[in-house]
């Protein structure tokens, strides 16, 4: 089991006057492999896509193999966007 995965969450809100997304919240947490698997599994992505939102994932090779390192979620209305970065550099196997 992998522990101490750094999760950086950026929440953006669309500003219609400037026609771009603006950062509203920035948070850094440390998560374990169970939380990571629940957040990035294919069923989770498909569930949110079926609700009308848009969910994108970017994978890359880490020291634990090929993993999702970036997840982008957009609300069905397109007003809210959440970007999650998963950093495995300080993670350790328990």
C-alpha positions, 0 to 999 in steps of 0.5 A: 500500500502506498502512503503519503501521496501529495494531492494538490487541489485547485478549484476554479470558477468561470468569470463571464466578464473576463471570459476565463477561469479564476482560481478560487481555492488551493489546497494540499493534502496527503492521501493514501492509496485507497483514496487515490484508487477511489478518486481515479478509477474508471467507474468514478470517471464514467459516473461523472461523465454520465451526470453531464460533467466532464472528467479528464485524466492524465497518466504518466510513469511514476516510481510505482508504475503508470499512474494518474498524475492529473485529473480535471473535472468540469461541472455540467454547466461549465462554471466550475473546474477542479484540477487535482495533481497527484505527486508520488515523489514523497510517497512511500510503500508501507 
